[in-house]
Every structure is written in C-alpha cells, then in structure tokens.
C-alpha cells in the first residue's frame, strides 16, 4: 500500500496532538463524517456489520 495523500495518516491509537492535527486538516478541507443512524433495537446487527467490515459509513445506534 502506498503512502496516504498529503502526508495524512490514520491510527486507532492516535495521540491527542495527532487527533488535533487530523481534526484541523479535516475542518480546513471541509471534510465531514458520513453517519448512518440505526434504531437501538438494531444495535447487535449493526455491531456485527461493523465487525465484519461491511460498514461503509460510521454507524450509530
């Protein structure tokens, strides 16, 4: 896999400085999250979709 564009990177364990930098980059570029809201009674199925890598958007219950 090649390097991310513009020196951007992603990590599940980002430091607070990296979080701030990423947030500022997103804000300056007009990037907004795409969120799919699901009913709470579908939380188990939504979690299973996420764990199976089938989610294309951030999913919230």
MOPAC internal coordinates of N, CA, C and O (Angstrom, degrees):
PM7 1SCF
backbone

  N    0.0000 0     0.00 0     0.00 0    0    0    0
  C    1.4319 1     0.00 0     0.00 0    1    0    0
  C    1.5154 1   109.92 1     0.00 0    2    1    0
  O    1.2310 1   120.37 1   -39.97 1    3    2    1
  N    1.3186 1   116.90 1   140.03 1    3    2    1
  C    1.4530 1   120.64 1  -179.22 1    5    3    2
  C    1.5118 1   112.31 1   -81.73 1    6    5    3
  O    1.2310 1   121.21 1    -6.22 1    7    6    5
  N    1.3109 1   115.28 1   173.78 1    7    6    5
  C    1.4661 1   120.63 1   179.11 1    9    7    6
  C    1.5217 1   109.82 1   -70.57 1   10    9    7
  O    1.2310 1   120.11 1   -32.93 1   11   10    9
  N    1.3175 1   117.40 1   147.07 1   11   10    9
  C    1.4613 1   120.19 1   176.88 1   13   11   10
  C    1.5271 1   110.72 1   -64.55 1   14   13   11
  O    1.2310 1   119.83 1   -27.06 1   15   14   13
  N    1.3455 1   117.94 1   152.94 1   15   14   13
  C    1.4663 1   120.02 1   179.95 1   17   15   14
  C    1.5190 1   111.79 1   -66.09 1   18   17   15
  O    1.2310 1   120.71 1   -30.46 1   19   18   17
  N    1.3164 1   116.25 1   149.54 1   19   18   17
  C    1.4646 1   123.63 1   175.11 1   21   19   18
  C    1.5178 1   113.14 1    59.27 1   22   21   19
  O    1.2310 1   119.55 1  -156.36 1   23   22   21
  N    1.3202 1   118.45 1    23.64 1   23   22   21
  C    1.4529 1   121.08 1   177.76 1   25   23   22
  C    1.5183 1   113.85 1    71.97 1   26   25   23
  O    1.2310 1   120.06 1  -167.72 1   27   26   25
  N    1.3267 1   117.50 1    12.28 1   27   26   25
  C    1.4647 1   120.52 1   179.94 1   29   27   26
  C    1.5203 1   109.42 1   -73.20 1   30   29   27
  O    1.2310 1   120.93 1   -26.54 1   31   30   29
  N    1.3147 1   115.83 1   153.46 1   31   30   29
  C    1.4532 1   120.32 1   176.51 1   33   31   30
  C    1.5139 1   108.98 1  -145.76 1   34   33   31
  O    1.2310 1   120.75 1   -15.30 1   35   34   33
  N    1.3168 1   116.18 1   164.70 1   35   34   33
  C    1.4552 1   121.00 1   179.45 1   37   35   34
  C    1.5183 1   108.91 1  -132.94 1   38   37   35
  O    1.2310 1   121.40 1   -33.46 1   39   38   37
  N    1.3189 1   114.92 1   146.54 1   39   38   37
  C    1.4474 1   120.54 1   179.16 1   41   39   38
  C    1.5171 1   109.19 1  -156.12 1   42   41   39
  O    1.2310 1   120.44 1   -35.79 1   43   42   41
  N    1.3238 1   116.76 1   144.21 1   43   42   41
  C    1.4476 1   119.41 1   176.05 1   45   43   42
  C    1.5224 1   111.21 1   -81.16 1   46   45   43
  O    1.2310 1   120.62 1   170.35 1   47   46   45
  N    1.3393 1   116.42 1    -9.65 1   47   46   45
  C    1.4667 1   120.59 1  -179.44 1   49   47   46
  C    1.5220 1   110.54 1  -122.64 1   50   49   47
  O    1.2310 1   120.50 1  -138.85 1   51   50   49
  N    1.3329 1   116.65 1    41.15 1   51   50   49
  C    1.4623 1   120.91 1  -177.18 1   53   51   50
  C    1.5270 1   111.05 1   -63.74 1   54   53   51
  O    1.2310 1   121.14 1   -33.89 1   55   54   53
  N    1.3220 1   115.42 1   146.11 1   55   54   53
  C    1.4584 1   120.25 1   175.33 1   57   55   54
  C    1.5224 1   109.25 1   -75.42 1   58   57   55
  O    1.2310 1   120.44 1   -14.16 1   59   58   57
  N    1.3080 1   116.76 1   165.84 1   59   58   57
  C    1.4580 1   118.91 1   179.55 1   61   59   58
  C    1.5245 1   111.19 1   -63.18 1   62   61   59
  O    1.2310 1   119.77 1   145.69 1   63   62   61
  N    1.3261 1   118.04 1   -34.31 1   63   62   61
  C    1.4694 1   120.54 1   177.12 1   65   63   62
  C    1.5264 1   110.16 1   -64.62 1   66   65   63
  O    1.2310 1   120.47 1   138.69 1   67   66   65
  N    1.3227 1   116.71 1   -41.31 1   67   66   65
  C    1.4681 1   120.35 1   178.21 1   69   67   66
  C    1.5245 1   110.16 1   -67.03 1   70   69   67
  O    1.2310 1   120.26 1   142.10 1   71   70   69
  N    1.3298 1   117.11 1   -37.90 1   71   70   69
  C    1.4665 1   121.00 1   177.45 1   73   71   70
  C    1.5242 1   110.37 1   -60.72 1   74   73   71
  O    1.2310 1   120.67 1   134.30 1   75   74   73
  N    1.3174 1   116.32 1   -45.70 1   75   74   73
  C    1.4632 1   121.10 1  -179.27 1   77   75   74
  C    1.5185 1   110.20 1   -64.27 1   78   77   75
  O    1.2310 1   120.20 1   134.92 1   79   78   77
  N    1.3143 1   117.23 1   -45.08 1   79   78   77
  C    1.4579 1   121.35 1   179.44 1   81   79   78
  C    1.5261 1   110.60 1   -61.04 1   82   81   79
  O    1.2310 1   120.68 1   134.84 1   83   82   81
  N    1.3223 1   116.30 1   -45.16 1   83   82   81
  C    1.4621 1   120.01 1   178.96 1   85   83   82
  C    1.5113 1   112.30 1   -63.92 1   86   85   83
  O    1.2310 1   120.67 1   140.25 1   87   86   85
  N    1.3203 1   116.32 1   -39.75 1   87   86   85
  C    1.4637 1   120.57 1   178.49 1   89   87   86
  C    1.5187 1   110.69 1   -65.25 1   90   89   87
  O    1.2310 1   120.12 1   135.79 1   91   90   89
  N    1.3271 1   117.37 1   -44.21 1   91   90   89
  C    1.4654 1   120.64 1   178.89 1   93   91   90
  C    1.5198 1   111.22 1   -63.92 1   94   93   91
  O    1.2310 1   120.07 1   139.76 1   95   94   93
  N    1.3190 1   117.47 1   -40.24 1   95   94   93
  C    1.4656 1   121.02 1   177.28 1   97   95   94
  C    1.5216 1   109.89 1   -62.14 1   98   97   95
  O    1.2310 1   120.21 1   134.69 1   99   98   97
  N    1.3310 1   117.21 1   -45.31 1   99   98   97
  C    1.4602 1   121.23 1   179.41 1  101   99   98
  C    1.5251 1   111.12 1   -61.35 1  102  101   99
  O    1.2310 1   120.57 1   134.70 1  103  102  101
  N    1.3314 1   116.51 1   -45.30 1  103  102  101
  C    1.4629 1   120.59 1  -179.99 1  105  103  102
  C    1.5198 1   111.49 1   -62.74 1  106  105  103
  O    1.2310 1   120.36 1   136.01 1  107  106  105
  N    1.3266 1   116.91 1   -43.99 1  107  106  105
  C    1.4647 1   119.99 1  -177.70 1  109  107  106
  C    1.5255 1   111.88 1   -67.77 1  110  109  107
  O    1.2310 1   120.27 1   154.17 1  111  110  109
  N    1.3288 1   117.10 1   -25.83 1  111  110  109
  C    1.4631 1   121.34 1   179.89 1  113  111  110
  C    1.5292 1   112.23 1   -94.71 1  114  113  111
  O    1.2310 1   120.36 1   177.82 1  115  114  113
  N    1.3382 1   116.91 1    -2.18 1  115  114  113
  C    1.4583 1   120.20 1   179.78 1  117  115  114
  C    1.5232 1   113.58 1    74.13 1  118  117  115
  O    1.2310 1   120.22 1  -156.96 1  119  118  117
  N    1.3186 1   117.18 1    23.04 1  119  118  117
  C    1.4664 1   121.46 1  -179.25 1  121  119  118
  C    1.5281 1   109.20 1   -79.62 1  122  121  119
  O    1.2310 1   120.63 1   -47.74 1  123  122  121
  N    1.3210 1   116.40 1   132.26 1  123  122  121
  C    1.4539 1   121.72 1   176.60 1  125  123  122
  C    1.5222 1   109.03 1  -128.73 1  126  125  123
  O    1.2310 1   120.05 1   -30.50 1  127  126  125
  N    1.3352 1   117.50 1   149.50 1  127  126  125
  C    1.4598 1   119.29 1   179.71 1  129  127  126
  C    1.5316 1   111.22 1   -69.90 1  130  129  127
  O    1.2310 1   121.17 1   -32.03 1  131  130  129
  N    1.3087 1   115.37 1   147.97 1  131  130  129
  C    1.4590 1   121.20 1   171.96 1  133  131  130
  C    1.5219 1   105.57 1  -101.74 1  134  133  131
  O    1.2310 1   120.38 1   -65.18 1  135  134  133
  N    1.3192 1   116.88 1   114.82 1  135  134  133
  C    1.4565 1   121.63 1  -173.19 1  137  135  134
  C    1.5180 1   110.23 1  -120.69 1  138  137  135
  O    1.2310 1   121.30 1   -49.06 1  139  138  137
  N    1.3112 1   115.12 1   130.94 1  139  138  137
  C    1.4644 1   121.39 1   174.59 1  141  139  138
  C    1.5251 1   107.08 1  -105.97 1  142  141  139
  O    1.2310 1   120.23 1   -58.85 1  143  142  141
  N    1.3210 1   117.17 1   121.15 1  143  142  141
  C    1.4539 1   121.83 1  -179.27 1  145  143  142
  C    1.5201 1   108.56 1   -95.87 1  146  145  143
  O    1.2310 1   121.37 1   -52.55 1  147  146  145
  N    1.3258 1   114.99 1   127.45 1  147  146  145
  C    1.4627 1   120.99 1  -178.72 1  149  147  146
  C    1.5296 1   108.79 1  -115.25 1  150  149  147
  O    1.2310 1   120.06 1   -28.63 1  151  150  149
  N    1.3378 1   117.48 1   151.37 1  151  150  149
  C    1.4630 1   120.01 1   175.67 1  153  151  150
  C    1.5342 1   110.54 1   -63.00 1  154  153  151
  O    1.2310 1   121.04 1   -32.13 1  155  154  153
  N    1.3214 1   115.62 1   147.87 1  155  154  153
  C    1.4608 1   120.81 1  -177.47 1  157  155  154
  C    1.5286 1   111.85 1   -58.80 1  158  157  155
  O    1.2310 1   119.87 1   147.58 1  159  158  157
  N    1.3295 1   117.85 1   -32.42 1  159  158  157
  C    1.4671 1   119.20 1  -179.51 1  161  159  158
  C    1.5286 1   112.50 1   -69.54 1  162  161  159
  O    1.2310 1   120.10 1   172.54 1  163  162  161
  N    1.3486 1   117.41 1    -7.46 1  163  162  161
  C    1.4649 1   121.49 1   175.77 1  165  163  162
  C    1.5286 1   112.01 1  -104.73 1  166  165  163
  O    1.2310 1   120.50 1  -165.84 1  167  166  165
  N    1.3417 1   116.64 1    14.16 1  167  166  165
  C    1.4650 1   120.76 1  -176.19 1  169  167  166
  C    1.5238 1   112.17 1   -58.62 1  170  169  167
  O    1.2310 1   119.88 1   137.08 1  171  170  169
  N    1.3215 1   117.83 1   -42.92 1  171  170  169
  C    1.4620 1   120.63 1  -178.35 1  173  171  170
  C    1.5304 1   111.20 1   -63.44 1  174  173  171
  O    1.2310 1   120.35 1   134.03 1  175  174  173
  N    1.3069 1   116.93 1   -45.97 1  175  174  173
  C    1.4734 1   121.03 1   179.61 1  177  175  174
  C    1.5254 1   110.77 1   -66.10 1  178  177  175
  O    1.2310 1   120.48 1   142.00 1  179  178  177
  N    1.3318 1   116.68 1   -38.00 1  179  178  177
  C    1.4647 1   120.96 1   178.83 1  181  179  178
  C    1.5249 1   110.31 1   -65.15 1  182  181  179
  O    1.2310 1   120.42 1   137.52 1  183  182  181
  N    1.3197 1   116.80 1   -42.48 1  183  182  181
  C    1.4662 1   121.21 1   178.06 1  185  183  182
  C    1.5285 1   110.24 1   -62.88 1  186  185  183
  O    1.2310 1   120.27 1   137.24 1  187  186  185
  N    1.3122 1   117.08 1   -42.76 1  187  186  185
  C    1.4662 1   120.50 1   178.40 1  189  187  186
  C    1.5307 1   111.52 1   -62.76 1  190  189  187
  O    1.2310 1   120.14 1   140.48 1  191  190  189
  N    1.3321 1   117.33 1   -39.52 1  191  190  189
  C    1.4734 1   120.25 1   176.14 1  193  191  190
  C    1.5197 1   110.89 1   -61.15 1  194  193  191
  O    1.2310 1   120.87 1   136.54 1  195  194  193
  N    1.3412 1   115.93 1   -43.46 1  195  194  193
  C    1.4577 1   120.51 1  -179.72 1  197  195  194
  C    1.5304 1   110.56 1   -62.71 1  198  197  195
  O    1.2310 1   120.62 1   132.75 1  199  198  197
  N    1.3369 1   116.41 1   -47.25 1  199  198  197
  C    1.4637 1   120.43 1  -177.91 1  201  199  198
  C    1.5239 1   112.38 1   -66.49 1  202  201  199
  O    1.2310 1   120.40 1   153.19 1  203  202  201
  N    1.3357 1   116.84 1   -26.81 1  203  202  201
  C    1.4694 1   121.31 1   178.65 1  205  203  202
  C    1.5309 1   111.29 1   -83.92 1  206  205  203
  O    1.2310 1   120.37 1   177.94 1  207  206  205
  N    1.3321 1   116.89 1    -2.06 1  207  206  205
  C    1.4694 1   120.20 1   179.97 1  209  207  206
  C    1.5190 1   113.32 1    75.68 1  210  209  207
  O    1.2310 1   120.32 1  -159.74 1  211  210  209
  N    1.3354 1   117.00 1    20.26 1  211  210  209
  C    1.4605 1   121.22 1  -177.49 1  213  211  210
  C    1.5272 1   112.85 1   -93.64 1  214  213  211
  O    1.2310 1   119.42 1   174.10 1  215  214  213
  N    1.3104 1   118.72 1    -5.90 1  215  214  213
  C    1.4673 1   121.68 1   179.61 1  217  215  214
  C    1.5100 1   109.39 1   -77.93 1  218  217  215
  O    1.2310 1   120.63 1   -47.45 1  219  218  217
  N    1.3140 1   116.40 1   132.55 1  219  218  217
  C    1.4571 1   120.60 1   175.52 1  221  219  218
  C    1.5253 1   110.69 1  -102.87 1  222  221  219
  O    1.2310 1   120.99 1   163.74 1  223  222  221
  N    1.3197 1   115.71 1   -16.26 1  223  222  221
  C    1.4581 1   122.53 1  -178.98 1  225  223  222
  C    1.5086 1   109.03 1  -127.65 1  226  225  223
  O    1.2310 1   120.57 1   -13.04 1  227  226  225
  N    1.3001 1   116.51 1   166.96 1  227  226  225
  C    1.4713 1   119.47 1   171.99 1  229  227  226
  C    1.5306 1   106.23 1   -71.82 1  230  229  227
  O    1.2310 1   120.67 1   -50.91 1  231  230  229
  N    1.3114 1   116.32 1   129.09 1  231  230  229
  C    1.4519 1   120.29 1  -177.06 1  233  231  230
  C    1.5201 1   110.25 1  -112.57 1  234  233  231
  O    1.2310 1   120.79 1   -48.11 1  235  234  233
  N    1.3140 1   116.09 1   131.89 1  235  234  233
  C    1.4591 1   122.41 1  -179.81 1  237  235  234
  C    1.5154 1   109.32 1  -124.79 1  238  237  235
  O    1.2310 1   120.78 1   -36.44 1  239  238  237
  N    1.3154 1   116.12 1   143.56 1  239  238  237
  C    1.4731 1   121.82 1   174.98 1  241  239  238
  C    1.4992 1   108.45 1  -115.79 1  242  241  239
  O    1.2310 1   120.10 1   180.00 1  243  242  241

